[in-house]
């Protein structure tokens, strides 16, 4: 916002006595609106569906890196962090998509001496379209109340370079923590 003042107004502003300062202390924000600041943090619960133990470890590592990138110091012992980050990873197949030709070209075949068909060697590869949602909820240690949470969601084709678990985990964890400390109404959608 740009404010324009005339020269006379500026002189009046600079020569007027300062306004009295209120003697009361500044209001303290309600604890429910508390936003965490960089500090020590531990990973708490890790929940979600359809996740293998190795994939779960990959997501935890990605979340730890994203938290560290926002200035948090990760501690290994749950009893010592100022904050606890609870992580939820939900993955679900939402149909199948064609992954393209599996291999080779389209050989020509002749049937009954006159009809020719183009057939792909190996046919189309069908892969799952997997929707993954990552949510990180930060709460003070020893309390159940969440003081910040963020989430991100993406849909990727399995068995493709963009759909591999480490890339999806890093992408979602970074997207969630990029929101910090702002609060959003829903998950950030990542292409």
Secondary structure, 3 states (H helix, E strand, C coil): CCCCCCHHHHHHHHHCCCCCCCCCCCCCCCHHHCCCCCCEEEEEEEEEECCCHHHHHHHHHHHHHHHHHCCCEECCCCCCCCEEEEEEEEEEEEEEEEEEECCCCEEEEEECCCEEEEEECCCEEEEEEEEEEEEEEEEECCCCCEEEEEEEEEEEECCCHHHCHHHHHHHHHHHHHHHCCCCCCCCEEEC
